[in-house]
Amino acid sequence: MRSVQGYRPFMRWKGSVVDSVVGVFLTQSASDSSSSSAFMYLAAKYPNQITTGDHTEHAIDWNAVRTAQHSEISNAIEERGMKNKIAQRIQEFLHRIHDDKTGLIDLEWLRSATAEEARHYFMEVYGLGLKSTECLRLLTLRQRAFPVDRHVCRIAVRLGWVPIKKLPDGVLLHQLKE
């Protein structure tokens, strides 16, 4: 790739873990432009007024989004499509964090979590599947992960790159150690 595109340094995401999870909700089954626009509309409507100088501060006032009327959130992300469903998913996620962390909306602790702890936490979030979880682990937490969608996985199996083996009873693919 480098011979075709030239040197392209890794651009580290400067947003918070919460920014990333909401970003994943907005990108699922949507174009890059519509999901980016939806995130920017939320950022414009609910700007984070608190600056800490930390490289991981929230881009958006997530507490304001959490407590806003559902219709306000759905209208802000209208261009993205599926506005009511996604707005509900975002607010339920924010309520969960708020309730889990004694009133704080903060998931920065995941940056120092083990791969297994991070995977377990993300997989428990409604609306996040294995691919989304692995994207978050790789791009936000900078953990070793290789997110693959079902179509790429199917092609890899059919080309013989991934051997087909029966998994032990009750074990999911992402739970395998090797």
MDTraj code that builds the backbone (N, CA, C; nanometers):
import mdtraj as md
import numpy as np

residues = "MET ARG SER VAL GLN GLY TYR ARG PRO PHE MET ARG TRP LYS GLY SER VAL VAL ASP SER VAL VAL GLY VAL PHE LEU THR GLN SER ALA SER ASP SER SER SER SER SER ALA PHE MET TYR LEU ALA ALA LYS TYR PRO ASN GLN ILE THR THR GLY ASP HIS THR GLU HIS ALA ILE ASP TRP ASN ALA VAL ARG THR ALA GLN HIS SER GLU ILE SER ASN ALA ILE GLU GLU ARG GLY MET LYS ASN LYS ILE ALA GLN ARG ILE GLN GLU PHE LEU HIS ARG ILE HIS ASP ASP LYS THR GLY LEU ILE ASP LEU GLU TRP LEU ARG SER ALA THR ALA GLU GLU ALA ARG HIS TYR PHE MET GLU VAL TYR GLY LEU GLY LEU LYS SER THR GLU CYS LEU ARG LEU LEU THR LEU ARG GLN ARG ALA PHE PRO VAL ASP ARG HIS VAL CYS ARG ILE ALA VAL ARG LEU GLY TRP VAL PRO ILE LYS LYS LEU PRO ASP GLY VAL LEU LEU HIS GLN LEU LYS GLU".split()
xyz = np.array([
    [0.0816, -0.1191, 0.0000],
    [0.0000, 0.0000, 0.0000],
    [0.0858, 0.1253, 0.0000],
    [0.1942, 0.1208, 0.0768],
    [0.2768, 0.2406, 0.0886],
    [0.3315, 0.2827, -0.0471],
    [0.3638, 0.1850, -0.1339],
    [0.4167, 0.2196, -0.2659],
    [0.3115, 0.2890, -0.3521],
    [0.1851, 0.2626, -0.3250],
    [0.0766, 0.3260, -0.4009],
    [0.0357, 0.4588, -0.3381],
    [0.0140, 0.4594, -0.2070],
    [-0.0385, 0.5780, -0.1392],
    [0.0684, 0.6674, -0.0785],
    [0.1898, 0.6177, -0.0668],
    [0.2923, 0.6948, 0.0019],
    [0.2804, 0.6763, 0.1518],
    [0.3629, 0.7486, 0.2254],
    [0.3626, 0.7364, 0.3709],
    [0.2379, 0.8025, 0.4282],
    [0.1646, 0.7292, 0.5079],
    [0.0455, 0.7818, 0.5751],
    [0.0547, 0.7441, 0.7219],
    [0.0907, 0.8406, 0.8067],
    [0.1030, 0.8080, 0.9492],
    [-0.0329, 0.7791, 1.0109],
    [-0.0309, 0.6983, 1.1156],
    [-0.1540, 0.6661, 1.1868],
    [-0.2050, 0.7921, 1.2539],
    [-0.3309, 0.8251, 1.2310],
    [-0.3924, 0.9434, 1.2910],
    [-0.4708, 0.8988, 1.4132],
    [-0.4181, 0.9291, 1.5305],
    [-0.4829, 0.8865, 1.6545],
    [-0.6116, 0.9647, 1.6775],
    [-0.7190, 0.8933, 1.7112],
    [-0.8473, 0.9538, 1.7438],
    [-0.8328, 1.0241, 1.8775],
    [-0.8728, 1.1505, 1.8830],
    [-0.8537, 1.2285, 2.0050],
    [-0.9788, 1.2353, 2.0912],
    [-1.0869, 1.1756, 2.0472],
    [-1.2103, 1.1788, 2.1240],
    [-1.2096, 1.0787, 2.2379],
    [-1.3128, 1.0867, 2.3176],
    [-1.3270, 0.9965, 2.4317],
    [-1.3812, 0.8613, 2.3864],
    [-1.3795, 0.7667, 2.4767],
    [-1.4363, 0.6349, 2.4475],
    [-1.5867, 0.6481, 2.4231],
    [-1.6534, 0.7326, 2.5002],
    [-1.7976, 0.7538, 2.4803],
    [-1.8225, 0.8133, 2.3421],
    [-1.7409, 0.9115, 2.2998],
    [-1.7527, 0.9671, 2.1642],
    [-1.7459, 0.8547, 2.0610],
    [-1.6520, 0.7641, 2.0814],
    [-1.6319, 0.6549, 1.9860],
    [-1.7505, 0.5597, 1.9812],
    [-1.8053, 0.5243, 2.0969],
    [-1.9192, 0.4317, 2.0987],
    [-2.0388, 0.4953, 2.0287],
    [-2.0675, 0.6209, 2.0594],
    [-2.1792, 0.6881, 1.9917],
    [-2.1487, 0.7000, 1.8429],
    [-2.0236, 0.7262, 1.8084],
    [-1.9847, 0.7296, 1.6679],
    [-2.0111, 0.5976, 1.5980],
    [-1.9860, 0.4877, 1.6669],
    [-2.0146, 0.3556, 1.6097],
    [-2.1646, 0.3395, 1.5862],
    [-2.2462, 0.3805, 1.6832],
    [-2.3916, 0.3729, 1.6636],
    [-2.4323, 0.4498, 1.5382],
    [-2.3717, 0.5662, 1.5182],
    [-2.4085, 0.6507, 1.4048],
    [-2.3574, 0.5960, 1.2719],
    [-2.2497, 0.5176, 1.2730],
    [-2.1945, 0.4659, 1.1477],
    [-2.2580, 0.3349, 1.1027],
    [-2.3237, 0.2649, 1.1929],
    [-2.3805, 0.1350, 1.1565],
    [-2.4872, 0.1519, 1.0484],
    [-2.4689, 0.0823, 0.9377],
    [-2.5625, 0.0840, 0.8243],
    [-2.5891, 0.2248, 0.7732],
    [-2.4848, 0.3065, 0.7684],
    [-2.4986, 0.4438, 0.7184],
    [-2.3725, 0.4811, 0.6414],
    [-2.3846, 0.5794, 0.5549],
    [-2.2680, 0.6273, 0.4807],
    [-2.1788, 0.7098, 0.5731],
    [-2.0524, 0.7225, 0.5345],
    [-1.9596, 0.8029, 0.6138],
    [-2.0075, 0.9468, 0.6260],
    [-2.0568, 1.0017, 0.5151],
    [-2.0979, 1.1428, 0.5185],
    [-2.2192, 1.1646, 0.6083],
    [-2.3178, 1.0754, 0.6036],
    [-2.4365, 1.0961, 0.6876],
    [-2.4058, 1.0712, 0.8351],
    [-2.3205, 0.9735, 0.8649],
    [-2.2869, 0.9492, 1.0058],
    [-2.1994, 1.0615, 1.0611],
    [-2.1055, 1.1107, 0.9812],
    [-2.0220, 1.2232, 1.0254],
    [-2.1057, 1.3482, 1.0461],
    [-2.1989, 1.3723, 0.9552],
    [-2.2877, 1.4883, 0.9698],
    [-2.3703, 1.4772, 1.0969],
    [-2.4217, 1.3594, 1.1252],
    [-2.5028, 1.3395, 1.2455],
    [-2.4207, 1.3687, 1.3709],
    [-2.2966, 1.3209, 1.3745],
    [-2.2109, 1.3467, 1.4905],
    [-2.1840, 1.4965, 1.5036],
    [-2.1574, 1.5624, 1.3907],
    [-2.1288, 1.7059, 1.3939],
    [-2.2518, 1.7869, 1.4355],
    [-2.3699, 1.7442, 1.3939],
    [-2.4928, 1.8120, 1.4382],
    [-2.5089, 1.7989, 1.5901],
    [-2.4821, 1.6807, 1.6432],
    [-2.4880, 1.6630, 1.7889],
    [-2.3851, 1.7526, 1.8583],
    [-2.2643, 1.7586, 1.8015],
    [-2.1583, 1.8410, 1.8611],
    [-2.1943, 1.9890, 1.8576],
    [-2.2614, 2.0323, 1.7512],
    [-2.3016, 2.1730, 1.7413],
    [-2.4153, 2.2047, 1.8381],
    [-2.5075, 2.1114, 1.8527],
    [-2.6229, 2.1346, 1.9400],
    [-2.5881, 2.1188, 2.0877],
    [-2.4973, 2.0268, 2.1187],
    [-2.4604, 1.9973, 2.2577],
    [-2.3083, 2.0047, 2.2753],
    [-2.2489, 2.1229, 2.2572],
    [-2.1023, 2.1314, 2.2684],
    [-2.0557, 2.1080, 2.4117],
    [-1.9414, 2.0452, 2.4241],
    [-1.8829, 2.0227, 2.5559],
    [-1.8212, 2.1538, 2.6024],
    [-1.8697, 2.2065, 2.7118],
    [-1.8199, 2.3334, 2.7651],
    [-1.7031, 2.3141, 2.8611],
    [-1.6777, 2.1906, 2.8992],
    [-1.5722, 2.1622, 2.9969],
    [-1.4456, 2.1229, 2.9226],
    [-1.3394, 2.1969, 2.9446],
    [-1.2114, 2.1612, 2.8843],
    [-1.1134, 2.1270, 2.9951],
    [-1.0475, 2.0155, 2.9775],
    [-0.9525, 1.9690, 3.0791],
    [-0.8099, 1.9715, 3.0274],
    [-0.7944, 1.9925, 2.8969],
    [-0.6619, 1.9843, 2.8380],
    [-0.6207, 1.8413, 2.8097],
    [-0.7030, 1.7476, 2.8512],
    [-0.6763, 1.6057, 2.8291],
    [-0.7048, 1.5731, 2.6828],
    [-0.6262, 1.4856, 2.6244],
    [-0.6463, 1.4495, 2.4842],
    [-0.7708, 1.3638, 2.4641],
    [-0.8343, 1.3223, 2.5714],
    [-0.9510, 1.2352, 2.5586],
    [-1.0796, 1.3014, 2.6072],
    [-1.0840, 1.4336, 2.6113],
    [-1.2078, 1.4962, 2.6584],
    [-1.3193, 1.4749, 2.5566],
    [-1.4409, 1.4745, 2.6057],
    [-1.5570, 1.4520, 2.5199],
    [-1.5735, 1.5653, 2.4186],
    [-1.6125, 1.5299, 2.2970],
    [-1.6436, 1.6300, 2.1954],
    [-1.7821, 1.6891, 2.2183],
    [-1.8659, 1.6163, 2.2913],
    [-2.0068, 1.6522, 2.3094],
    [-2.0405, 1.6456, 2.4578],
    [-2.1333, 1.7296, 2.5007],
    [-2.1832, 1.7249, 2.6385],
    [-2.2821, 1.6085, 2.6465],
    [-2.2314, 1.4912, 2.6815],
    [-2.3135, 1.3704, 2.6791],
    [-2.4216, 1.3710, 2.7864],
    [-2.4001, 1.4418, 2.8941],
    [-2.5052, 1.4508, 2.9952],
    [-2.6239, 1.5296, 2.9405],
    [-2.5967, 1.6340, 2.8627],
    [-2.7053, 1.7105, 2.8000],
    [-2.7803, 1.6240, 2.6992],
    [-2.7085, 1.5411, 2.6255],
    [-2.7730, 1.4498, 2.5301],
    [-2.8569, 1.3476, 2.6061],
    [-2.8036, 1.2978, 2.7160],
    [-2.8750, 1.1975, 2.7964],
    [-3.0073, 1.2519, 2.8482],
    [-3.0086, 1.3766, 2.8925],
    [-3.1283, 1.4340, 2.9550],
    [-3.2179, 1.5094, 2.8575],
    [-3.1760, 1.5210, 2.7329],
    [-3.2561, 1.5931, 2.6330],
    [-3.3819, 1.5144, 2.5971],
    [-3.4777, 1.5842, 2.5419],
    [-3.5965, 1.5179, 2.4892],
    [-3.5545, 1.4267, 2.3740],
    [-3.6158, 1.3116, 2.3674],
    [-3.5857, 1.2156, 2.2603],
    [-3.5987, 1.2819, 2.1232],
    [-3.7013, 1.3633, 2.1054],
    [-3.7246, 1.4287, 1.9759],
    [-3.6107, 1.5233, 1.9387],
    [-3.5478, 1.5875, 2.0375],
    [-3.4354, 1.6772, 2.0086],
    [-3.3174, 1.5991, 1.9513],
    [-3.2907, 1.4836, 2.0100],
    [-3.1790, 1.4016, 1.9621],
    [-3.2108, 1.3452, 1.8240],
    [-3.3304, 1.2935, 1.8071],
    [-3.3662, 1.2353, 1.6773],
    [-3.3659, 1.3413, 1.5676],
    [-3.4073, 1.4631, 1.5990],
    [-3.4034, 1.5706, 1.4991],
    [-3.2599, 1.6099, 1.4656],
    [-3.1714, 1.6065, 1.5643],
    [-3.0314, 1.6429, 1.5412],
    [-2.9609, 1.5430, 1.4493],
    [-3.0028, 1.4174, 1.4526],
    [-2.9363, 1.3143, 1.3707],
    [-3.0231, 1.2705, 1.2535],
    [-3.1206, 1.3515, 1.2193],
    [-3.2194, 1.3153, 1.1176],
    [-3.1565, 1.2751, 0.9846],
    [-3.0536, 1.3459, 0.9411],
    [-2.9915, 1.3181, 0.8117],
    [-2.9355, 1.1760, 0.8040],
    [-2.8983, 1.1199, 0.9175],
    [-2.8393, 0.9872, 0.9227],
    [-2.9393, 0.8772, 0.8893],
    [-3.0682, 0.9013, 0.9108],
    [-3.1683, 0.7978, 0.8908],
    [-3.1869, 0.7166, 1.0176],
    [-3.2964, 0.6448, 1.0272],
    [-3.3297, 0.5643, 1.1452],
    [-3.3165, 0.6466, 1.2732],
    [-3.3556, 0.7734, 1.2640],
    [-3.3282, 0.8696, 1.3710],
    [-3.3870, 0.8310, 1.5061],
    [-3.5089, 0.7798, 1.5086],
    [-3.5711, 0.7463, 1.6373],
    [-3.5026, 0.6277, 1.7046],
    [-3.4719, 0.5263, 1.6261],
    [-3.4067, 0.4068, 1.6804],
    [-3.2666, 0.4400, 1.7325],
    [-3.1903, 0.5154, 1.6546],
    [-3.0535, 0.5487, 1.6941],
    [-3.0534, 0.6446, 1.8128],
    [-3.1447, 0.7417, 1.8135],
    [-3.1538, 0.8351, 1.9270],
    [-3.1847, 0.7589, 2.0555],
    [-3.2747, 0.6636, 2.0472],
    [-3.3084, 0.5830, 2.1647],
    [-3.1874, 0.5014, 2.2101],
    [-3.1169, 0.4422, 2.1150],
    [-2.9994, 0.3613, 2.1483],
    [-2.8929, 0.4474, 2.2175],
    [-2.8701, 0.5680, 2.1652],
    [-2.7706, 0.6583, 2.2244],
    [-2.8103, 0.6946, 2.3670],
    [-2.9351, 0.7342, 2.3853],
    [-2.9780, 0.7766, 2.5188],
    [-2.9790, 0.6605, 2.6184],
    [-3.0197, 0.5424, 2.5753],
    [-3.0156, 0.4263, 2.6651],
    [-2.8719, 0.3941, 2.7061],
    [-2.7805, 0.4038, 2.6107],
    [-2.6390, 0.3811, 2.6395],
    [-2.5877, 0.4831, 2.7415],
    [-2.6206, 0.6100, 2.7214],
    [-2.5753, 0.7152, 2.8131],
    [-2.6365, 0.6983, 2.9518],
    [-2.7627, 0.6578, 2.9580],
    [-2.8253, 0.6307, 3.0879],
    [-2.7551, 0.5149, 3.1582],
    [-2.7176, 0.4133, 3.0818],
    [-2.6491, 0.2977, 3.1407],
    [-2.5164, 0.3394, 3.2035],
    [-2.4381, 0.4182, 3.1305],
    [-2.3095, 0.4631, 3.1847],
    [-2.3324, 0.5485, 3.3085],
    [-2.4263, 0.6399, 3.2992],
    [-2.4571, 0.7304, 3.4105],
    [-2.4948, 0.6508, 3.5345],
    [-2.5764, 0.5488, 3.5163],
    [-2.6207, 0.4670, 3.6294],
    [-2.5092, 0.3770, 3.6824],
    [-2.4248, 0.3244, 3.5913],
    [-2.3156, 0.2353, 3.6314],
    [-2.2042, 0.3086, 3.7050],
    [-2.1777, 0.4286, 3.6678],
    [-2.0605, 0.5012, 3.7176],
    [-2.0972, 0.6162, 3.8106],
    [-2.1945, 0.5963, 3.8934],
    [-2.2353, 0.6941, 3.9959],
    [-2.2496, 0.8363, 3.9427],
    [-2.3203, 0.8491, 3.8340],
    [-2.3520, 0.9816, 3.7821],
    [-2.2526, 1.0387, 3.6834],
    [-2.1454, 0.9679, 3.6562],
    [-2.0476, 1.0166, 3.5594],
    [-2.0667, 0.9464, 3.4258],
    [-2.0482, 1.0213, 3.3189],
    [-2.0503, 0.9602, 3.1861],
    [-1.9051, 0.9549, 3.1403],
    [-1.8413, 0.8436, 3.1706],
    [-1.6986, 0.8305, 3.1462],
    [-1.6629, 0.6831, 3.1297],
    [-1.5991, 0.6521, 3.0194],
    [-1.5522, 0.5150, 2.9958],
    [-1.4014, 0.5097, 2.9737],
    [-1.3313, 0.6126, 3.0155],
    [-1.1868, 0.6173, 2.9926],
    [-1.1130, 0.5044, 3.0642],
    [-1.1726, 0.4463, 3.1655],
    [-1.1115, 0.3325, 3.2352],
    [-1.0883, 0.2152, 3.1406],
    [-1.1644, 0.2099, 3.0314],
    [-1.1469, 0.1004, 2.9357],
    [-1.0116, 0.1073, 2.8646],
    [-0.9501, 0.2237, 2.8615],
    [-0.8186, 0.2374, 2.7965],
    [-0.7115, 0.1542, 2.8681],
    [-0.7303, 0.1311, 2.9968],
    [-0.6330, 0.0498, 3.0707],
    [-0.6867, -0.0902, 3.1018],
    [-0.8032, -0.1222, 3.0500],
    [-0.8620, -0.2552, 3.0716],
    [-0.7918, -0.3578, 2.9835],
    [-0.8006, -0.4828, 3.0236],
    [-0.7474, -0.5903, 2.9396],
    [-0.8373, -0.6053, 2.8171],
    [-0.7862, -0.6744, 2.7177],
    [-0.8647, -0.6987, 2.5967],
    [-0.9945, -0.7709, 2.6307],
    [-0.9854, -0.8687, 2.7187],
    [-1.1041, -0.9457, 2.7566],
    [-1.2056, -0.8591, 2.8303],
    [-1.1588, -0.7740, 2.9220],
    [-1.2498, -0.6849, 2.9957],
    [-1.3197, -0.5876, 2.9012],
    [-1.2428, -0.5297, 2.8088],
    [-1.3006, -0.4347, 2.7135],
    [-1.4012, -0.5039, 2.6224],
    [-1.3635, -0.6204, 2.5707],
    [-1.4539, -0.6957, 2.4834],
    [-1.5827, -0.7301, 2.5575],
    [-1.5699, -0.7768, 2.6789],
    [-1.6874, -0.8131, 2.7586],
    [-1.7776, -0.6910, 2.7803],
    [-1.7194, -0.5784, 2.8166],
    [-1.8001, -0.4585, 2.8416],
    [-1.8753, -0.4167, 2.7148],
    [-1.8031, -0.4062, 2.6030],
    [-1.8669, -0.3613, 2.4786],
    [-1.9731, -0.4595, 2.4302],
    [-1.9470, -0.5888, 2.4447],
    [-2.0444, -0.6877, 2.3978],
    [-2.1724, -0.6852, 2.4804],
    [-2.1663, -0.6289, 2.6009],
    [-2.2852, -0.6159, 2.6855],
    [-2.3698, -0.4936, 2.6488],
    [-2.3162, -0.4054, 2.5660],
    [-2.3876, -0.2837, 2.5266],
    [-2.4838, -0.3173, 2.4133],
    [-2.6114, -0.2863, 2.4341],
    [-2.7113, -0.3131, 2.3308],
    [-2.6763, -0.2337, 2.2052],
    [-2.6716, -0.3018, 2.0930],
    [-2.6419, -0.2371, 1.9664],
    [-2.4985, -0.2548, 1.9201],
    [-2.4127, -0.3102, 2.0056],
    [-2.2747, -0.3366, 1.9657],
    [-2.2563, -0.4864, 1.9479],
    [-2.2137, -0.5250, 1.8299],
    [-2.1828, -0.6644, 1.8035],
    [-2.0324, -0.6845, 1.8034],
    [-1.9907, -0.7994, 1.7574],
    [-1.8487, -0.8335, 1.7595],
    [-1.7659, -0.7398, 1.6719],
    [-1.8120, -0.7110, 1.5506],
    [-1.7344, -0.6238, 1.4623],
    [-1.7201, -0.4844, 1.5220],
    [-1.8291, -0.4280, 1.5723],
    [-1.8232, -0.2951, 1.6336],
    [-1.7317, -0.2956, 1.7556],
    [-1.7417, -0.3997, 1.8357],
    [-1.6561, -0.4136, 1.9534],
    [-1.5094, -0.4159, 1.9139],
    [-1.4770, -0.4946, 1.8127],
    [-1.3380, -0.5046, 1.7695],
    [-1.2892, -0.3740, 1.7079],
    [-1.3765, -0.3013, 1.6383],
    [-1.3392, -0.1689, 1.5859],
    [-1.3056, -0.0743, 1.7006],
    [-1.3880, -0.0745, 1.8040],
    [-1.3627, 0.0108, 1.9202],
    [-1.2323, -0.0276, 1.9897],
    [-1.2090, -0.1555, 2.0041],
    [-1.0855, -0.2003, 2.0691],
    [-0.9632, -0.1586, 1.9886],
    [-0.9695, -0.1745, 1.8573],
    [-0.8554, -0.1423, 1.7719],
    [-0.8330, 0.0085, 1.7608],
    [-0.9366, 0.0816, 1.7239],
    [-0.9198, 0.2224, 1.6893],
    [-0.9251, 0.3174, 1.8078],
    [-1.0002, 0.2842, 1.9107],
    [-1.0127, 0.3735, 2.0257],
    [-0.9196, 0.3329, 2.1389],
    [-0.9187, 0.2050, 2.1703],
    [-0.8371, 0.1582, 2.2825],
    [-0.6961, 0.1191, 2.2404],
    [-0.6733, 0.1090, 2.1096],
    [-0.5442, 0.0713, 2.0523],
    [-0.4993, -0.0669, 2.0983],
    [-0.5977, -0.1564, 2.1128],
    [-0.5680, -0.2950, 2.1466],
    [-0.5566, -0.3751, 2.0176],
    [-0.4936, -0.4899, 2.0264],
    [-0.4820, -0.5764, 1.9097],
    [-0.6184, -0.6377, 1.8802],
    [-0.6685, -0.6102, 1.7615],
    [-0.7983, -0.6635, 1.7192],
    [-0.8005, -0.6620, 1.5674],
    [-0.8854, -0.7442, 1.5110],
    [-0.8984, -0.7490, 1.3656],
    [-1.0461, -0.7610, 1.3303],
    [-1.1157, -0.6460, 1.3221],
    [-1.2591, -0.6505, 1.2922],
    [-1.2842, -0.6936, 1.1478],
    [-1.3744, -0.7875, 1.1318],
    [-1.4093, -0.8375, 0.9990],
    [-1.5605, -0.8508, 0.9920],
    [-1.6192, -0.8001, 0.8843],
    [-1.7642, -0.8158, 0.8721],
    [-1.7974, -0.9549, 0.8194],
    [-1.9247, -0.9889, 0.8230],
    [-1.9664, -1.1254, 0.7892],
    [-1.9347, -1.1622, 0.6449],
    [-1.9363, -1.0641, 0.5546],
    [-1.9112, -1.0941, 0.4138],
    [-1.7633, -1.1269, 0.3910],
    [-1.6750, -1.0496, 0.4508],
    [-1.5319, -1.0769, 0.4401],
    [-1.5001, -1.2108, 0.5060],
    [-1.5614, -1.2385, 0.6191],
    [-1.5404, -1.3664, 0.6876],
    [-1.5836, -1.4827, 0.5981],
    [-1.6999, -1.4690, 0.5362],
    [-1.7509, -1.5746, 0.4481],
    [-1.6549, -1.5985, 0.3311],
    [-1.6025, -1.4913, 0.2729],
    [-1.5084, -1.5040, 0.1619],
    [-1.3803, -1.5728, 0.2087],
    [-1.3287, -1.5328, 0.3251],
    [-1.2057, -1.5928, 0.3781],
    [-1.2229, -1.7428, 0.4008],
    [-1.3385, -1.7836, 0.4496],
    [-1.3660, -1.9261, 0.4714],
    [-1.3747, -1.9984, 0.3377],
    [-1.4468, -1.9409, 0.2425],
    [-1.4651, -2.0072, 0.1126],
    [-1.3358, -2.0172, 0.0333],
    [-1.2454, -1.9217, 0.0529],
    [-1.1160, -1.9282, -0.0144],
    [-1.0182, -2.0208, 0.0576],
    [-1.0589, -2.0733, 0.1718],
    [-0.9747, -2.1649, 0.2466],
    [-0.8714, -2.0966, 0.3343],
    [-0.8809, -1.9648, 0.3492],
    [-0.7850, -1.8929, 0.4336],
    [-0.8101, -1.9209, 0.5812],
    [-0.9341, -1.9487, 0.6143],
    [-0.9728, -1.9778, 0.7523],
    [-1.0336, -2.1170, 0.7524],
    [-0.9711, -2.2103, 0.8227],
    [-1.0257, -2.3463, 0.8231],
    [-1.1582, -2.3518, 0.8990],
    [-1.2465, -2.4345, 0.8487],
    [-1.3748, -2.4524, 0.9156],
    [-1.3590, -2.5646, 1.0177],
    [-1.3789, -2.5288, 1.1430],
    [-1.3736, -2.6269, 1.2513],
    [-1.4967, -2.6060, 1.3370],
    [-1.5485, -2.7145, 1.3864],
    [-1.6618, -2.7044, 1.4777],
    [-1.6129, -2.6467, 1.6097],
    [-1.6848, -2.5472, 1.6580],
    [-1.6497, -2.4871, 1.7866],
    [-1.7006, -2.5743, 1.8999],
    [-1.6311, -2.5733, 2.0118],
    [-1.6815, -2.6472, 2.1283],
    [-1.8208, -2.5966, 2.1654],
    [-1.9030, -2.6843, 2.2187],
    [-2.0396, -2.6462, 2.2556],
    [-2.0405, -2.5251, 2.3479],
    [-2.1242, -2.4282, 2.3123],
    [-2.1419, -2.3101, 2.3963],
    [-2.0340, -2.2045, 2.3822],
    [-1.9347, -2.2247, 2.2947],
    [-1.8268, -2.1277, 2.2782],
    [-1.8517, -2.0472, 2.1510],
    [-1.8452, -1.9159, 2.1643],
    [-1.8593, -1.8279, 2.0497],
    [-1.7218, -1.7993, 1.9911],
    [-1.7179, -1.7645, 1.8626],
    [-1.5918, -1.7432, 1.7928],
    [-1.5026, -1.6429, 1.8662],
    [-1.5599, -1.5313, 1.9123],
    [-1.4775, -1.4282, 1.9765],
    [-1.4251, -1.4703, 2.1141],
    [-1.4713, -1.5849, 2.1652],
    [-1.4239, -1.6328, 2.2950],
    [-1.3032, -1.7251, 2.2827],
    [-1.2698, -1.7636, 2.1603],
    [-1.1551, -1.8518, 2.1404],
    [-1.0263, -1.7778, 2.1729],
    [-0.9336, -1.8452, 2.2320],
    [-0.8053, -1.7847, 2.2682],
    [-0.7062, -1.7913, 2.1530],
    [-0.7173, -1.8903, 2.0674],
    [-0.6245, -1.9051, 1.9549],
    [-0.6993, -1.9031, 1.8251],
])
top = md.Topology()
chain = top.add_chain()
for i, resn in enumerate(residues, 1):
    res = top.add_residue(resn, chain, resSeq=i)
    for name in ("N", "CA", "C"):
        top.add_atom(name, md.element.get_by_symbol(name[0]), res)
traj = md.Trajectory(xyz[None], top)
